[in-house]
Amino acid sequence: MQQDQIRNIAIIAHVDHGKTTLVDQLLRQSGTFRENEQVQERAMDSNDLERERGITILAKNTAVRYKDHLINIVDTPGHADFGGEVERIMKMVDGVLLVVDAFEGCMPQTKFVLRKALEAGLTPIVVVNKIDRPAARPAEVIDEVLELFIELEANDEQLEFPVVYASGLNGIASLDAGTLGTTMEPLYETIIEKIPHPTEDQDAPLQFLVTLLDYNEYLGRIPIGRVNRGKIRQGQPVAVLDRDGKIRQARIEKLFGFQGLKRVEMEEAAAGDIIAIAGIKDVNIGETVADPANPEALPVLKIDEPTLQMRFLVNNSPFAGREGKHVTSRKLRERLFKELETDVALRVDETDSPDAFVVSGRGELHLGILIENMRREGYELQVSKPEVIIREIDGVKSEPIERLLIDVPEESMGNVMESLGTRKADMVNMINNGNGQVRLEFLIPARGLIGYRTNFLTMTRGYGVMNHAFDSYGPVVGGQVGGRHQGVLVASESGSSTVYGMMGVEDRGIMFVEPGTDIYEGMIVGEHTRDNDIIVNICKEKALNNIRTANKEETVKLKTPRLMSMEEALEYLNDDELCEITPKSIRLRKKLLNKSERDRYDKQRKMMAESGV
């Protein structure tokens, strides 16, 4: 296609504002699918975890034809923890569709993604989505967006952004908030008219930046990106420049363009095209494919640094190796370093111990998704409590500060504000629309948010909604921030939990296990009602004699145990605890399983603290 017939756009927004559903409609109404073709909802969310959780985790691209134009679309994640996916996409496109919910308006991630787009000099189109919601307030939302543009120092051209009103669910768009359209045509037309076409030189030496990676059993790794300069052909010899500037030779075996959800083989591509190539072994994100006669590297992708870290350890619990296929430190190391090839926002550092690795990422969800993928692949591992990464900036110890946006019912507002006050949060804004819901905006140290979500949902009886995104680094706040106030119930013996054993301790707190669960010494089986840990034996069996009968307790009802998801378990951890993760189980345990060893360690720690060591 001619350059002036190509448009390259990314769809960016806060989580749940309807990006992927909007892409669905753009695909359907462009005639990409046959009339009788079965297409899943949120067709771009192809990963199992994405479909289960209803969120986009990996950026993916597609292409639609509209009249005589080709529109390349990249769908990006909306969750703050996957910001690394958004940052690198900005190199592939010339414009962005900023999708904003017609009721919720600008949220923390809206600010983050828009800042990245404006810094890259991209042309924005604002799409006010969910215009058919009963409580939609499009005029106010546009004002909020304009204020955000001004706050982010957009230039004059970017401030003249066009606005399209849409309902992604119903597949309609309009240029006027008062009159709903019948198709997505106004959005297609705005993209063609407002987004600039590629202008790179097609006759200059080749440059292609690897921005996404896919894998095929027959073709191996398939790098996806934009041809930044020149032309590329099947069979062409190329030079590959890695991030350190080292050059190796390769040959392009196959070249693919995109049409809907399919890849279409092509002979040649030119500057401005978004394509996939095959034939380059061991290629990584951020590398440049260039002309062998003139190998020039494109600027390395600049990605924001991680803010949270955890230790990943080999599983050494008494149940190690029961459920997983991959249990050795070699397998764990291989898998973590393989993840680095596709996730540019992740860091993996080796430690003094060959069995432990420090893994740094953008947040609990970012690391939680990695752990979930690993357990589904058959890995067994243990992880420590998430910790924020403290940096020294201009001689001052600094920690990550998050911008937290909370929507709560009015009656829960006092409790929420009090709980956040103990976590060193500063309130910067409060909006009461008079509909019973209050929006509160805070700046809070990232460590104050660790473990807060469950507590927050309890306080608001499940009606509260919280969103947060990284804001900046600020001086470390003194004193304890957040953390768990309750102690735990720790198993004293190995065995299988019994109804009789659990009945004896259930008045001490909340149980985390059901009867018949395999238990080992040092495993955490419940939460204590007080702030100290206690040892309990829930494997105790009733002695059977002619007074007691075996079936007497069959009518006894135990309280429902709290069965934690993986994210809840990670949030719950304390410094002296680990979370054991296997393909079938999630268990909480003490680092030192034996009680006398724990007592000895605590005694040593107190003595060292008293002597000022």
LINDAUR-V522609 format. One record per residue. N is the residue number from 1. RES is the residue in one letter. PSI is psi in degrees with one decimal (999 if undefined). D_FIRST is the distance of its C-alpha to the first C-alpha in whole Angstrom. Layout:
[[N,RES,PSI,D_FIRST] [N,RES,PSI,D_FIRST]]
//
This chain:
[[1,M,152.3,0] [2,Q,151.0,4] [3,Q,-37.5,6] [4,D,-1.9,8] [5,Q,1.1,6] [6,I,137.9,7] [7,R,129.8,11] [8,N,116.5,13] [9,I,152.8,17] [10,A,145.8,20] [11,I,118.9,23] [12,I,148.3,26] [13,A,173.3,29] [14,H,159.0,33] [15,V,138.3,34] [16,D,17.7,34] [17,H,1.2,33] [18,G,26.9,30] [19,K,-52.6,27] [20,T,-36.4,26] [21,T,-37.1,28] [22,L,-41.5,25] [23,V,-40.7,22] [24,D,-50.0,24] [25,Q,-37.8,24] [26,L,-37.2,20] [27,L,-46.9,19] [28,R,-45.5,22] [29,Q,-5.9,21] [30,S,-3.5,17] [31,G,17.9,19] [32,T,-37.0,18] [33,F,149.4,21] [34,R,158.2,23] [35,E,-35.6,26] [36,N,9.6,29] [37,E,132.2,27] [38,Q,120.2,29] [39,V,129.7,27] [40,Q,154.8,29] [41,E,153.6,30] [42,R,57.6,28] [43,A,-27.7,26] [44,M,-21.0,24] [45,D,83.9,28] [46,S,-16.7,28] [47,N,142.2,31] [48,D,-45.0,35] [49,L,-35.6,36] [50,E,-41.5,33] [51,R,-37.4,34] [52,E,-42.9,38] [53,R,-12.5,38] [54,G,25.7,35] [55,I,154.5,33] [56,T,130.3,30] [57,I,-40.7,31] [58,L,138.1,28] [59,A,139.6,25] [60,K,151.7,22] [61,N,155.7,18] [62,T,176.8,16] [63,A,140.3,13] [64,V,150.2,13] [65,R,131.1,11] [66,Y,115.0,13] [67,K,-121.0,13] [68,D,23.7,9] [69,H,152.4,8] [70,L,121.1,8] [71,I,110.6,11] [72,N,124.6,12] [73,I,132.4,16] [74,V,121.0,19] [75,D,127.7,22] [76,T,159.0,25] [77,P,153.0,29] [78,G,-8.4,31] [79,H,139.1,34] [80,A,-32.8,36] [81,D,-18.3,36] [82,F,30.8,33] [83,G,-27.0,32] [84,G,-33.6,31] [85,E,-38.3,28] [86,V,-42.7,27] [87,E,-41.1,27] [88,R,-23.0,25] [89,I,-28.5,22] [90,M,-22.5,22] [91,K,-15.4,21] [92,M,-17.1,17] [93,V,166.4,17] [94,D,-14.1,17] [95,G,167.5,19] [96,V,147.3,21] [97,L,111.5,23] [98,L,108.0,26] [99,V,126.9,28] [100,V,133.7,32] [101,D,131.6,34] [102,A,-13.8,36] [103,F,-49.6,39] [104,E,-33.5,39] [105,G,-152.2,38] [106,C,128.8,37] [107,M,172.8,38] [108,P,-43.3,38] [109,Q,-25.5,35] [110,T,-43.7,33] [111,K,-43.8,35] [112,F,-50.0,34] [113,V,-36.2,30] [114,L,-39.7,30] [115,R,-43.8,31] [116,K,-40.0,29] [117,A,-42.2,26] [118,L,-38.3,28] [119,E,-34.5,29] [120,A,-2.8,25] [121,G,25.7,25] [122,L,154.3,22] [123,T,123.9,22] [124,P,146.4,24] [125,I,128.3,24] [126,V,124.5,27] [127,V,111.7,27] [128,V,103.9,31] [129,N,166.0,31] [130,K,40.4,34] [131,I,-17.8,35] [132,D,3.9,37] [133,R,142.7,39] [134,P,-36.3,43] [135,A,21.8,43] [136,A,141.6,40] [137,R,66.8,41] [138,P,-40.8,37] [139,A,-44.1,39] [140,E,-38.1,41] [141,V,-40.7,38] [142,I,-39.9,35] [143,D,-42.2,38] [144,E,-43.0,38] [145,V,-43.4,35] [146,L,-44.2,35] [147,E,-39.8,38] [148,L,-42.5,36] [149,F,-44.6,34] [150,I,-42.5,37] [151,E,-35.2,39] [152,L,10.2,35] [153,E,47.5,35] [154,A,149.4,32] [155,N,174.4,31] [156,D,-39.2,31] [157,E,-42.0,28] [158,Q,-30.7,28] [159,L,-19.7,31] [160,E,41.1,29] [161,F,139.5,27] [162,P,153.3,26] [163,V,131.8,28] [164,V,133.4,27] [165,Y,130.2,30] [166,A,161.1,29] [167,S,101.8,31] [168,G,-34.6,29] [169,L,-40.0,31] [170,N,-6.5,31] [171,G,39.0,28] [172,I,150.2,28] [173,A,154.7,27] [174,S,154.5,29] [175,L,-1.0,29] [176,D,126.1,33] [177,A,-26.6,35] [178,G,-25.9,37] [179,T,114.1,35] [180,L,139.1,33] [181,G,-168.3,30] [182,T,-16.9,29] [183,T,-177.9,26] [184,M,8.4,23] [185,E,-42.1,22] [186,P,-32.8,23] [187,L,-44.1,21] [188,Y,-48.2,18] [189,E,-39.7,18] [190,T,-39.6,20] [191,I,-47.8,17] [192,I,-40.6,15] [193,E,-39.9,17] [194,K,-31.8,19] [195,I,126.9,17] [196,P,148.5,15] [197,H,161.3,12] [198,P,145.1,12] [199,T,12.1,13] [200,E,159.2,14] [201,D,119.9,15] [202,Q,-14.0,12] [203,D,-4.5,15] [204,A,169.3,18] [205,P,148.0,20] [206,L,139.1,18] [207,Q,129.3,19] [208,F,123.9,18] [209,L,127.3,20] [210,V,112.6,22] [211,T,-33.1,22] [212,L,158.0,23] [213,L,136.0,24] [214,D,171.5,24] [215,Y,140.8,27] [216,N,137.5,27] [217,E,-31.8,30] [218,Y,-35.7,29] [219,L,-8.9,26] [220,G,-146.6,28] [221,R,136.8,26] [222,I,102.8,23] [223,P,139.8,21] [224,I,138.5,19] [225,G,-167.9,17] [226,R,138.6,15] [227,V,109.3,14] [228,N,-22.4,16] [229,R,147.1,15] [230,G,-158.9,14] [231,K,157.1,13] [232,I,137.7,14] [233,R,158.4,15] [234,Q,138.7,17] [235,G,-1.9,21] [236,Q,133.7,20] [237,P,140.7,23] [238,V,163.1,23] [239,A,136.9,26] [240,V,121.6,26] [241,L,119.3,28] [242,D,-178.2,30] [243,R,-24.2,31] [244,D,0.4,34] [245,G,-0.5,32] [246,K,144.8,33] [247,I,135.9,31] [248,R,155.9,31] [249,Q,149.2,29] [250,A,175.5,26] [251,R,138.5,24] [252,I,115.3,21] [253,E,-45.0,22] [254,K,154.8,19] [255,L,132.6,15] [256,F,139.3,14] [257,G,-177.4,11] [258,F,140.3,13] [259,Q,106.9,13] [260,G,-130.9,16] [261,L,3.2,19] [262,K,158.0,18] [263,R,138.1,16] [264,V,124.8,14] [265,E,140.8,14] [266,M,159.4,12] [267,E,-38.5,13] [268,E,147.5,11] [269,A,156.0,9] [270,A,172.4,9] [271,A,131.8,11] [272,G,-20.5,10] [273,D,143.5,9] [274,I,120.7,12] [275,I,169.4,13] [276,A,142.7,16] [277,I,152.8,18] [278,A,150.8,21] [279,G,-9.8,24] [280,I,116.0,25] [281,K,150.2,29] [282,D,37.2,30] [283,V,145.5,27] [284,N,162.9,28] [285,I,139.6,26] [286,G,-6.9,26] [287,E,156.0,26] [288,T,131.8,24] [289,V,123.7,22] [290,A,173.2,22] [291,D,126.6,22] [292,P,-30.5,26] [293,A,-19.6,26] [294,N,68.1,26] [295,P,100.3,26] [296,E,128.4,26] [297,A,141.0,26] [298,L,157.9,24] [299,P,138.7,27] [300,V,141.6,29] [301,L,127.5,28] [302,K,117.0,31] [303,I,136.6,32] [304,D,148.4,35] [305,E,153.7,38] [306,P,159.0,40] [307,T,-9.5,43] [308,L,143.2,45] [309,Q,155.0,46] [310,M,156.3,48] [311,R,128.1,50] [312,F,124.8,49] [313,L,155.7,52] [314,V,141.0,52] [315,N,116.2,54] [316,N,22.1,58] [317,S,165.8,59] [318,P,-20.8,62] [319,F,11.7,59] [320,A,137.5,57] [321,G,-2.2,55] [322,R,-37.4,56] [323,E,-21.1,53] [324,G,158.5,50] [325,K,-37.8,49] [326,H,108.0,48] [327,V,-5.0,51] [328,T,161.9,51] [329,S,-31.3,50] [330,R,-44.2,48] [331,K,-40.1,46] [332,L,-43.8,46] [333,R,-45.8,45] [334,E,-44.9,42] [335,R,-40.9,41] [336,L,-41.8,41] [337,F,-25.3,39] [338,K,-37.2,36] [339,E,-31.9,35] [340,L,-26.3,35] [341,E,-29.7,32] [342,T,-20.8,30] [343,D,100.1,32] [344,V,-14.1,32] [345,A,-1.7,34] [346,L,149.0,37] [347,R,140.3,40] [348,V,123.9,42] [349,D,136.5,45] [350,E,155.6,48] [351,T,-176.8,52] [352,D,-29.9,55] [353,S,135.1,55] [354,P,-12.6,53] [355,D,3.4,53] [356,A,141.6,52] [357,F,141.5,48] [358,V,118.1,47] [359,V,124.9,44] [360,S,138.7,42] [361,G,-168.1,40] [362,R,-17.1,39] [363,G,178.6,41] [364,E,-38.9,43] [365,L,-40.1,41] [366,H,-51.0,38] [367,L,-33.3,41] [368,G,-38.9,42] [369,I,-40.1,39] [370,L,-46.0,39] [371,I,-43.0,43] [372,E,-42.3,42] [373,N,-40.6,39] [374,M,-42.4,42] [375,R,-32.2,44] [376,R,-24.5,42] [377,E,0.0,42] [378,G,18.2,45] [379,Y,145.1,46] [380,E,135.8,50] [381,L,170.5,50] [382,Q,145.5,52] [383,V,151.6,51] [384,S,177.5,52] [385,K,137.0,52] [386,P,138.2,49] [387,E,144.6,50] [388,V,154.4,48] [389,I,117.1,48] [390,I,131.5,50] [391,R,156.8,49] [392,E,116.4,51] [393,I,117.5,49] [394,D,40.8,51] [395,G,1.8,54] [396,V,130.0,54] [397,K,123.7,53] [398,S,149.7,51] [399,E,157.3,49] [400,P,135.4,46] [401,I,133.2,46] [402,E,147.0,45] [403,R,118.5,44] [404,L,128.1,45] [405,L,125.4,45] [406,I,132.9,47] [407,D,116.9,47] [408,V,154.3,51] [409,P,149.6,54] [410,E,-38.4,56] [411,E,-19.6,59] [412,S,-6.2,57] [413,M,-44.3,56] [414,G,-46.3,60] [415,N,-42.7,60] [416,V,-45.5,56] [417,M,-37.9,57] [418,E,-44.4,60] [419,S,-36.4,58] [420,L,-29.2,55] [421,G,-39.3,58] [422,T,-18.3,60] [423,R,18.0,56] [424,K,35.7,56] [425,A,143.6,53] [426,D,124.9,53] [427,M,129.3,52] [428,V,-14.8,50] [429,N,149.3,50] [430,M,127.8,51] [431,I,124.3,50] [432,N,108.6,52] [433,N,-1.7,50] [434,G,12.0,53] [435,N,17.2,52] [436,G,-12.4,54] [437,Q,140.7,51] [438,V,136.4,51] [439,R,123.8,48] [440,L,137.9,49] [441,E,129.3,47] [442,F,156.4,49] [443,L,125.2,48] [444,I,140.0,50] [445,P,140.1,50] [446,A,-33.3,48] [447,R,-20.1,51] [448,G,-18.3,52] [449,L,-14.7,49] [450,I,120.6,50] [451,G,9.5,52] [452,Y,-28.4,52] [453,R,-46.3,50] [454,T,-44.0,52] [455,N,-42.2,55] [456,F,-44.4,53] [457,L,-35.1,52] [458,T,-45.7,56] [459,M,-34.7,57] [460,T,9.2,55] [461,R,33.3,55] [462,G,-2.7,52] [463,Y,-14.0,51] [464,G,147.8,49] [465,V,126.3,46] [466,M,138.3,45] [467,N,142.8,42] [468,H,155.2,42] [469,A,152.6,40] [470,F,134.1,40] [471,D,-56.1,41] [472,S,176.2,43] [473,Y,136.7,46] [474,G,165.2,49] [475,P,143.4,53] [476,V,130.3,54] [477,V,131.3,56] [478,G,162.2,60] [479,G,177.0,61] [480,Q,132.0,60] [481,V,118.9,57] [482,G,-147.9,56] [483,G,167.9,57] [484,R,139.3,59] [485,H,-19.5,63] [486,Q,149.5,64] [487,G,-174.9,65] [488,V,161.4,65] [489,L,120.9,67] [490,V,132.0,67] [491,A,136.9,68] [492,S,-17.4,71] [493,E,158.1,71] [494,S,151.9,69] [495,G,-152.0,69] [496,S,133.4,67] [497,S,139.3,68] [498,T,156.8,70] [499,V,-41.1,71] [500,Y,-45.0,74] [501,G,-38.3,73] [502,M,-32.9,70] [503,M,-35.2,73] [504,G,-20.0,75] [505,V,-1.8,72] [506,E,-19.3,70] [507,D,-7.5,72] [508,R,-14.9,71] [509,G,-158.4,68] [510,I,131.7,64] [511,M,149.1,64] [512,F,-3.9,60] [513,V,159.9,61] [514,E,162.2,62] [515,P,143.2,66] [516,G,4.6,65] [517,T,138.1,63] [518,D,131.5,63] [519,I,148.1,64] [520,Y,159.6,65] [521,E,132.1,67] [522,G,-4.4,65] [523,M,142.4,63] [524,I,121.0,62] [525,V,-3.1,63] [526,G,176.2,63] [527,E,131.8,64] [528,H,150.2,67] [529,T,-17.4,68] [530,R,-174.9,69] [531,D,7.0,68] [532,N,155.5,69] [533,D,143.0,68] [534,I,154.7,71] [535,I,132.4,72] [536,V,154.8,72] [537,N,101.9,72] [538,I,9.2,71] [539,C,5.5,71] [540,K,135.5,75] [541,E,149.5,76] [542,K,133.0,79] [543,A,130.6,83] [544,L,120.2,84] [545,N,-169.9,88] [546,N,-5.3,90] [547,I,-49.7,89] [548,R,144.5,86] [549,T,152.7,84] [550,A,-32.0,80] [551,N,13.5,79] [552,K,-35.2,80] [553,E,7.4,77] [554,E,-27.0,75] [555,T,-5.8,75] [556,V,135.0,74] [557,K,124.3,71] [558,L,154.6,69] [559,K,149.5,66] [560,T,125.2,63] [561,P,157.5,61] [562,R,106.3,58] [563,L,117.1,56] [564,M,142.6,53] [565,S,173.1,49] [566,M,-42.1,48] [567,E,-40.8,47] [568,E,-39.4,50] [569,A,-40.8,52] [570,L,-40.0,50] [571,E,-30.5,51] [572,Y,-23.3,55] [573,L,146.6,55] [574,N,175.2,58] [575,D,-31.7,58] [576,D,20.9,61] [577,E,159.2,59] [578,L,158.1,56] [579,C,119.9,54] [580,E,124.6,54] [581,I,123.2,50] [582,T,170.0,50] [583,P,-25.4,48] [584,K,-18.4,51] [585,S,154.2,53] [586,I,117.3,52] [587,R,142.2,56] [588,L,142.0,57] [589,R,162.5,60] [590,K,148.4,62] [591,K,-44.7,61] [592,L,116.5,65] [593,L,-31.5,66] [594,N,133.7,69] [595,K,-43.6,71] [596,S,-34.9,74] [597,E,-39.3,71] [598,R,-43.4,69] [599,D,-43.0,73] [600,R,-42.1,73] [601,Y,-43.2,70] [602,D,-39.4,70] [603,K,-44.5,74] [604,Q,-41.1,72] [605,R,-40.4,70] [606,K,-42.2,72] [607,M,-40.8,74] [608,M,-39.0,72] [609,A,-40.9,71] [610,E,-34.7,74] [611,S,-0.9,75] [612,G,20.8,72] [613,V,999,70]]
//
